[in-house]
Amino acid sequence: MNLFADIHGVVLDALNAMVDAGELPAGLDLKNVTVEPPRDAAHGDMATNAAMVLAKPAAMKPRDIAEKLAARLTADSRIRSAEVAGPGFINLRLDPVVWQGVVLAALNTPDAYGRSTLGQGTKVNVEFVSANPTGPMHVGHTRGAVFGDALSSLLAFAGYDVTREYYINDGGAQVDVLARSAYERYREANGLEPEIREGLYPGDYLIPVGEALKEKYGDSLIDKPEEDWLEEIREFATDAMLAMIRDDLALLNVTMDVYSSEKALYGSGRIEAAIDRLRSAGLIYEGTLEPPKGKLPDDWEAREQTLFRSTSYGDDQDRAVQKSDGSWTYFAPDIAYHWDKIDRGFDQLIDIFGADHGGYVKRMNAAVGALSNGRVPLDVKLIQLVKLFKNGEPFKMSKRAGTFVTLRDVVEQAGRDVTRFHMLTRKNDAPLDFDFDKVLEQSKDNPVWYVQYASARVNSVMKKAAEMGVDTSDAALAQADLSRLSHPAEVELIQKLSEYPRLIEAAATAHEPHRVAFYLYDLAGALHSLWNRGNDDLSLRFIQDGDAKATAAKIALLRAVGVVISSGLAILGVTPAKEMR
């Protein structure tokens, strides 16, 4: 049930009836007609802009359209009144039975309430994390992992066919550095002093890798030239790092559907085929790039390279795909990888990058646009930095990692649920402060605690009601006399519940899972407000001594709130609290 979509349908039907009656000209585009909560709740339950957006194309005054439309809308039994306001907005008030239907929908289909067919099975690939397989995941990866996983869950809830994918960057020079770093830990395992020179990875996490190498090779690789061991140790160390990354992701309860290897593209012909596809479209040429910004011309050595004409698809400049020595640039395998995703039949692509990859967005959009002839959209989401604090001070670096705070450090300090929820309390492109003291404090200012406290309150009252003999099954509560839910504070809570399906579609369309976290905070606030009013007004308490019918109705409302909180938290990957410690 999506109440806003239902009333939007009523408005469209009324507009079409006005066209049939000659009250509006035919052929009007109705796509910009909306039904939304009014800016001021005192004005009504919903508002439509229909008269405002249709006035100009209809060559009519907004109020003239609004007055005729309002008269037609009140003919629907769900709409108690339709009032024209200002230049032509229409404020709607709904019949109380409509709000009762919201509670019933949550009770009758608890697993489906809020779900949408918006996606209509559209195949979406969400690529996220994709950290270099050179060490444990750090706090920046934590935010990207949570965002990508929550976005994937949100899209699936909205009717999309979602694939979670990790692109293993195992084809660049960084994996050679990993191999050399692991080799030093292998020497250390054999009783030698490791030479962790500048440029190698210094973290203690490679010590177990060195020990595992000793177990496999003994001392047979000691003092051997690099060409004898580099490839073998590179593969061994990369596999060990990927196992560590999978373990790190498991701490956040993140599971990938697909792991794709950059290295596998080399020698497969896929890079050549992707570049040839662009060449056949006239988008590959031999040329010389302009000097990079910030460099003086005499610092620039002009050289002819193989270039992709990415400016034809909105980029600021054309991009090199092959160097003058014939080797591929970093961009070339990325082109091939995205062509592979297009070739696998995805209708939409979403890439989640760290903020330091902002300069990569336009070229990737250009490549995907060119490879798919504009058919497959790519949305690149940038994840801004996370700043960690504890006891009012920046959180110290991890010795195990060497240079950064690991995902494991964060989860062990704060817990998985707190970590996941807090990572979604800001939009992805806004910086995030993660204060270990504040994310664990019990106050309204801590959204994690505030929402979980609401969940615990629901569970507490449901448990108490059951102990008193109230049938708290969804089937029984659906038979309650919901007309007893007439207090403005109760109706306000139901109205907040009614916004959930609309919120899901809006968040899924914008690719913004943080909206779910914000909504849950507001819903929790509405519940806490009603609860606190019950301290002064006994008629608002959820359990009414001596009045079984009122109790059943109020418990039905509470259960509906619990359904939506559990649903929203599931999208965020957070377990609802049954009690607060």
KAQUIKA-V865564 format. One record per residue. RES is the residue in one small letter. PHI is phi in whole degrees, -180 to 180 (* if undefined). PSI is psi in radians with two decimals (none if undefined). OMEGA is omega as a letter, one per 20 degrees, with the letter a starting at -180 (* if undefined). Layout:
RES,PHI,PSI,OMEGA / RES,PHI,PSI,OMEGA
This chain:
m,*,2.19,r / n,-125,1.68,a / l,-61,-0.67,r / f,-66,-0.66,r / a,-67,-0.65,r / d,-63,-0.83,a / i,-70,-0.58,r / h,-60,-0.70,r / g,-64,-0.65,r / v,-62,-0.74,r / v,-64,-0.78,a / l,-64,-0.71,r / d,-62,-0.72,r / a,-65,-0.69,r / l,-65,-0.72,r / n,-65,-0.62,r / a,-66,-0.62,r / m,-66,-0.64,r / v,-64,-0.81,a / d,-61,-0.56,a / a,-86,-0.01,r / g,81,0.19,r / e,-85,-0.26,r / l,-137,2.57,r / p,-69,2.64,r / a,-73,2.80,r / g,82,0.22,r / l,-71,2.46,r / d,-87,2.04,a / l,-99,0.15,a / k,-65,-0.41,a / n,-94,0.08,r / v,-76,2.22,a / t,-126,2.77,r / v,-129,2.09,a / e,-141,2.89,r / p,-64,2.47,r / p,-69,2.72,r / r,-62,-0.62,r / d,-115,2.05,a / a,-60,-0.38,r / a,-68,-0.31,a / h,-82,-0.27,a / g,151,-2.96,a / d,-92,-0.64,r / m,-145,2.87,r / a,-142,2.55,r / t,-124,2.51,r / n,-98,0.22,a / a,-51,-0.87,a / a,-65,-0.61,a / m,-68,-0.77,a / v,-81,-0.31,a / l,-98,-0.20,a / a,-59,-0.86,a / k,-66,-0.91,r / p,-64,-0.45,r / a,-87,-0.14,a / a,56,0.81,a / m,-135,2.84,r / k,-76,2.42,a / p,-55,-0.74,a / r,-67,-0.56,r / d,-64,-0.73,r / i,-67,-0.78,a / a,-62,-0.73,a / e,-67,-0.71,r / k,-68,-0.71,a / l,-67,-0.73,a / a,-59,-0.72,r / a,-62,-0.66,a / r,-74,-0.63,a / l,-65,-0.63,a / t,-70,-0.17,r / a,-73,-0.31,r / d,-83,2.31,a / s,-63,-0.38,a / r,-77,-0.33,a / i,-107,1.98,a / r,-77,-0.68,r / s,-152,2.68,r / a,-137,1.92,a / e,-112,2.31,r / v,-81,2.29,a / a,-128,2.52,r / g,57,-2.42,a / p,-74,-0.24,a / g,160,0.16,r / f,-70,2.65,r / i,-119,2.09,r / n,-95,2.27,a / l,-112,2.45,r / r,-118,2.31,a / l,-98,2.69,r / d,-66,2.47,a / p,-53,-0.55,a / v,-62,-0.45,r / v,-64,-0.77,a / w,-67,-0.60,r / q,-61,-0.62,r / g,-63,-0.52,r / v,-64,-0.81,r / v,-62,-0.76,r / l,-61,-0.70,a / a,-62,-0.73,r / a,-67,-0.62,a / l,-76,-0.68,a / n,-76,-0.53,a / t,-135,1.16,a / p,-61,-0.55,a / d,-82,-0.28,a / a,-111,-0.23,a / y,-61,2.21,a / g,95,-0.33,r / r,-64,2.69,a / s,-136,2.71,r / t,-101,0.29,a / l,-50,-0.81,a / g,-72,-0.43,r / q,49,0.68,r / g,76,0.16,r / t,-56,2.28,a / k,-83,2.07,a / v,-121,2.29,r / n,-103,2.11,r / v,-110,1.88,r / e,-98,2.14,a / f,-148,2.91,a / v,69,-1.39,r / s,44,0.71,r / a,-71,2.60,r / n,-57,2.36,a / p,-80,1.02,a / t,-121,0.06,a / g,173,-3.11,r / p,-67,2.79,r / m,-75,2.49,r / h,-103,-3.11,a / v,-64,-0.56,r / g,-64,-0.70,r / h,-64,-0.58,r / t,-58,-0.84,a / r,-65,-0.74,r / g,-65,-0.66,a / a,-66,-0.78,r / v,-65,-0.78,a / f,-61,-0.85,a / g,-63,-0.72,a / d,-68,-0.76,r / a,-66,-0.70,r / l,-62,-0.72,r / s,-62,-0.77,r / s,-65,-0.71,r / l,-61,-0.83,a / l,-64,-0.71,r / a,-63,-0.69,r / f,-65,-0.49,a / a,-93,0.20,r / g,97,0.20,r / y,-92,2.69,r / d,-96,1.82,a / v,-108,2.38,r / t,-118,2.17,r / r,-89,2.22,a / e,-135,2.49,r / y,-119,2.16,r / y,-98,2.00,a / i,-83,1.98,r / n,-83,1.26,a / d,-110,0.34,a / g,-111,-0.01,a / g,-101,-3.06,a / a,-68,-0.36,a / q,-65,-0.48,r / v,-77,-0.44,r / d,-68,-0.69,r / v,-62,-0.70,r / l,-59,-0.80,a / a,-62,-0.74,a / r,-67,-0.65,r / s,-67,-0.74,r / a,-65,-0.61,r / y,-63,-0.66,r / e,-66,-0.63,r / r,-72,-0.50,r / y,-67,-0.74,r / r,-62,-0.71,r / e,-62,-0.71,r / a,-64,-0.40,r / n,-95,0.29,r / g,87,0.17,a / l,-100,2.78,r / e,-79,2.13,a / p,-71,2.54,r / e,-107,1.45,a / i,-85,1.32,a / r,-75,2.93,a / e,-57,2.36,a / g,101,-0.31,r / l,-90,2.90,a / y,-87,2.08,a / p,-90,-0.12,a / g,-62,2.62,r / d,-68,-0.27,a / y,-62,-0.30,r / l,-88,-0.12,r / i,-61,-0.83,r / p,-62,-0.53,r / v,-66,-0.76,r / g,-60,-0.71,r / e,-66,-0.67,r / a,-67,-0.63,r / l,-65,-0.70,r / k,-63,-0.73,a / e,-62,-0.59,a / k,-84,-0.71,a / y,-111,-0.11,a / g,62,-2.31,r / d,-110,0.33,a / s,-68,-0.35,a / l,-98,-0.07,a / i,-64,2.31,r / d,65,0.20,r / k,-79,2.60,r / p,-64,2.66,a / e,-56,-0.67,a / e,-63,-0.32,r / d,-80,-0.44,a / w,-124,-0.22,a / l,-58,-0.90,a / e,-64,-0.74,a / e,-68,-0.77,r / i,-70,-0.59,r / r,-59,-0.82,a / e,-66,-0.74,a / f,-62,-0.84,a / a,-69,-0.67,r / t,-62,-0.78,r / d,-61,-0.69,r / a,-66,-0.69,r / m,-69,-0.66,r / l,-65,-0.65,r / a,-63,-0.69,r / m,-65,-0.73,r / i,-64,-0.73,r / r,-61,-0.70,r / d,-64,-0.71,r / d,-63,-0.78,r / l,-63,-0.62,r / a,-64,-0.53,r / l,-60,-0.53,r / l,-95,0.05,a / n,62,0.70,r / v,-106,2.19,r / t,-125,2.21,r / m,-86,2.54,r / d,-83,-0.58,a / v,-141,2.38,r / y,-114,2.12,r / s,-112,2.42,a / s,-103,2.24,r / e,-64,-0.74,a / k,-58,-0.62,a / a,-65,-0.33,r / l,-74,-0.55,a / y,-71,2.31,r / g,81,-0.05,a / s,-91,-0.24,a / g,88,-0.10,a / r,-71,-0.63,r / i,-66,-0.82,r / e,-60,-0.71,a / a,-66,-0.70,r / a,-65,-0.76,r / i,-67,-0.67,r / d,-64,-0.61,r / r,-63,-0.75,r / l,-68,-0.63,r / r,-64,-0.68,a / s,-66,-0.36,r / a,-92,0.11,r / g,76,0.42,a / l,-108,0.07,r / i,-119,2.32,r / y,-151,2.90,r / e,-97,2.21,a / g,-166,-3.09,a / t,-121,2.28,a / l,-80,2.71,r / e,-69,2.74,r / p,-59,2.49,r / p,-62,2.65,r / k,-64,2.43,r / g,93,-0.13,r / k,-109,2.44,r / l,-74,2.60,a / p,-54,-0.63,a / d,-76,-0.13,r / d,-88,-0.11,a / w,-104,2.17,r / e,-99,1.83,a / a,-68,2.34,r / r,-150,2.56,a / e,-80,2.31,r / q,-134,2.97,r / t,-87,2.12,a / l,-118,2.59,r / f,-100,2.25,a / r,-79,1.16,a / s,-73,-0.30,r / t,-64,-0.37,r / s,-70,-0.25,r / y,-123,0.56,r / g,94,0.04,r / d,-78,2.82,a / d,-75,-0.51,r / q,-153,2.83,r / d,-72,2.75,a / r,-125,2.48,r / a,-76,2.39,r / v,-116,-0.34,r / q,-143,2.32,a / k,-78,2.96,a / s,-66,-0.37,r / d,-88,0.07,r / g,93,-0.16,r / s,-81,2.72,a / w,-79,2.56,r / t,-78,2.99,r / y,-61,-0.50,a / f,-70,-0.58,a / a,-60,-0.90,r / p,-65,-0.49,r / d,-67,-0.65,r / i,-62,-0.82,a / a,-63,-0.70,a / y,-64,-0.75,r / h,-71,-0.56,r / w,-65,-0.65,r / d,-60,-0.70,r / k,-66,-0.71,r / i,-63,-0.74,a / d,-65,-0.47,r / r,-79,-0.01,r / g,94,0.30,r / f,-75,2.43,a / d,-90,-0.44,r / q,-141,2.54,r / l,-122,2.40,r / i,-128,2.16,r / d,-111,2.33,r / i,-114,1.93,a / f,-113,2.75,r / g,-70,2.75,a / a,-60,-0.45,a / d,-73,-0.08,r / h,-101,0.30,a / g,-57,-0.60,a / g,-71,-0.13,a / y,-92,-0.21,a / v,-64,-0.89,a / k,-65,-0.68,a / r,-69,-0.62,r / m,-71,-0.69,r / n,-62,-0.68,r / a,-64,-0.77,a / a,-64,-0.81,a / v,-66,-0.70,r / g,-61,-0.72,a / a,-71,-0.75,a / l,-68,-0.56,a / s,-104,0.12,a / n,55,0.63,r / g,78,0.09,a / r,-79,-0.63,a / v,-106,1.99,r / p,-76,2.54,r / l,-119,2.22,r / d,-115,2.03,r / v,-99,2.10,r / k,-103,2.21,r / l,-97,2.33,a / i,-102,2.03,a / q,-77,2.96,a / l,-68,2.70,r / v,-113,2.25,r / k,-106,2.21,a / l,-100,2.41,r / f,-135,2.63,r / k,-153,2.31,a / n,55,0.60,r / g,77,0.05,a / e,-120,2.68,r / p,-58,2.40,a / f,-70,2.34,a / k,-72,2.78,r / m,-66,2.73,a / s,-91,2.17,r / k,-63,-0.64,a / r,-61,-0.70,a / a,-83,-0.49,r / g,99,-0.85,a / t,-135,0.01,a / f,-154,2.91,r / v,-86,2.27,a / t,-87,2.81,r / l,-56,-0.76,a / r,-61,-0.70,r / d,-56,-0.81,a / v,-66,-0.85,a / v,-65,-0.67,r / e,-68,-0.53,r / q,-80,-0.73,a / a,-108,-0.40,a / g,95,2.66,a / r,-64,-0.84,a / d,-65,-0.75,r / v,-64,-0.76,r / t,-60,-0.85,a / r,-63,-0.86,a / f,-62,-0.82,a / h,-66,-0.56,r / m,-65,-0.25,a / l,-110,0.29,r / t,-91,0.07,r / r,-136,2.65,r / k,-61,2.59,a / n,-57,-0.54,a / d,-94,0.23,r / a,-109,2.44,r / p,-59,2.66,a / l,-129,2.24,r / d,-95,2.27,r / f,-119,1.72,a / d,-100,1.99,a / f,-59,-0.56,r / d,-73,-0.77,a / k,-72,-0.60,a / v,-74,-0.19,r / l,-108,-0.10,a / e,-76,2.69,a / q,-100,1.59,r / s,-158,2.85,r / k,-62,-0.46,a / d,-73,-0.22,r / n,-102,1.74,a / p,-60,-0.54,r / v,-62,-0.90,a / w,-64,-0.72,a / y,-61,-0.76,r / v,-72,-0.75,r / q,-66,-0.56,r / y,-65,-0.67,r / a,-63,-0.75,r / s,-61,-0.75,r / a,-65,-0.66,r / r,-64,-0.75,r / v,-58,-0.87,a / n,-62,-0.69,a / s,-63,-0.81,a / v,-70,-0.69,r / m,-60,-0.72,r / k,-66,-0.75,a / k,-65,-0.73,r / a,-63,-0.74,r / a,-62,-0.70,r / e,-65,-0.45,r / m,-85,-0.03,r / g,98,0.07,r / v,-74,2.31,r / d,-76,1.85,a / t,-99,0.26,r / s,-68,2.63,a / d,-60,-0.67,a / a,-63,-0.73,a / a,-70,-0.76,a / l,-65,-0.52,r / a,-67,-0.28,r / q,-93,0.00,a / a,-67,2.74,r / d,-82,1.60,a / l,-75,-0.11,r / s,-68,-0.25,r / r,-72,-0.19,r / l,-91,1.31,a / s,-115,-0.19,a / h,-68,2.47,r / p,-52,-0.62,a / a,-69,-0.59,r / e,-72,-0.74,r / v,-64,-0.67,r / e,-61,-0.70,r / l,-66,-0.72,r / i,-64,-0.71,r / q,-61,-0.66,r / k,-65,-0.66,r / l,-62,-0.64,a / s,-66,-0.39,a / e,-78,-0.25,a / y,-60,-0.87,r / p,-60,-0.67,r / r,-66,-0.72,r / l,-61,-0.74,a / i,-59,-0.82,a / e,-66,-0.72,r / a,-66,-0.76,a / a,-67,-0.70,r / a,-67,-0.71,r / t,-64,-0.70,a / a,-86,-0.12,a / h,58,0.86,a / e,-132,1.47,a / p,-67,-0.31,r / h,-62,-0.40,r / r,-63,-0.55,r / v,-66,-0.74,r / a,-62,-0.75,r / f,-62,-0.76,a / y,-61,-0.78,a / l,-61,-0.64,r / y,-63,-0.77,r / d,-66,-0.70,r / l,-64,-0.76,r / a,-60,-0.69,r / g,-62,-0.72,r / a,-65,-0.68,r / l,-67,-0.83,a / h,-61,-0.63,r / s,-64,-0.80,r / l,-63,-0.74,r / w,-59,-0.82,a / n,-67,-0.59,r / r,-64,-0.52,r / g,-66,-0.30,r / n,-68,-0.54,a / d,-102,-0.59,a / d,-112,1.78,a / l,-62,-0.41,a / s,-69,-0.23,a / l,-96,-0.04,r / r,-71,2.60,a / f,-73,-0.50,r / i,-109,2.05,a / q,-105,1.86,a / d,-60,2.22,r / g,82,0.02,r / d,-132,1.53,a / a,-65,-0.64,a / k,-68,-0.74,r / a,-66,-0.70,r / t,-61,-0.80,a / a,-60,-0.73,a / a,-65,-0.76,a / k,-71,-0.63,r / i,-68,-0.59,r / a,-62,-0.75,r / l,-63,-0.77,a / l,-62,-0.74,r / r,-62,-0.69,r / a,-62,-0.69,r / v,-63,-0.75,r / g,-62,-0.66,r / v,-60,-0.81,a / v,-73,-0.69,r / i,-62,-0.79,r / s,-63,-0.70,r / s,-64,-0.84,a / g,-65,-0.73,r / l,-65,-0.62,r / a,-62,-0.67,r / i,-63,-0.68,r / l,-78,-0.16,a / g,79,0.52,a / v,-117,2.40,r / t,-83,2.21,r / p,-62,2.45,r / a,-78,2.34,r / k,-89,-0.48,r / e,-156,2.76,r / m,-104,2.35,a / r,-92,none,*
